[in-house]
Amino acid sequence: MKIGIGFDFHIIKKNLPLFLGGVELKKEYGLFSDTDGDILIHSLIDAILGAIGEKDIGETFNENWKGKKSSELLINTMVILNRKNFKIINIDSIIIIETIKISIYKEKIIENLSNLIGIEKEKINIKGKTMEKMGYIGHKKGGAALTVVLIE
């Protein structure tokens, strides 16, 4: 068994779609990135890559990730994981953002990740947190995600 941890942060910009776990949640304020800004998937990819001993998302996909959907990168990450004969045991993620309530979208996000990765929904846990209006995230200027993954 191996454990990986991933983290991602992006700034919030007005008039961008917000993607979390491959699901478009709203269009008023999104996360700015060279991709769709999906902090949850980015942190999950880094966690998986770390657990299997690969380089991080930027080094693994280098310039090939610009302009892509994060869900495409996750599918490519799963190809790497499967090629190395690993499987995911469970995923535990925290999304830290002030602009939306994660609990409203949690089941939809989990279902989408389950379909993308090909694991049972019960193996995916997502928690939403805020910064209680403190700091950069607390002032609605950014969002972050932290993910831990267990593989065997």
PyMOL commands that set and color helices and strands:
alter all, ss='L'
color gray80, all
select helices_A, chain A and resi 39-51+57-65+70-83+102-117+121-123+135-138
alter helices_A, ss='H'
color red, helices_A
select strands_A, chain A and resi 2-14+18-20+23-26+29-31+88-96+124-129+142-151
alter strands_A, ss='S'
color yellow, strands_A
deselect
rebuild
show_as cartoon
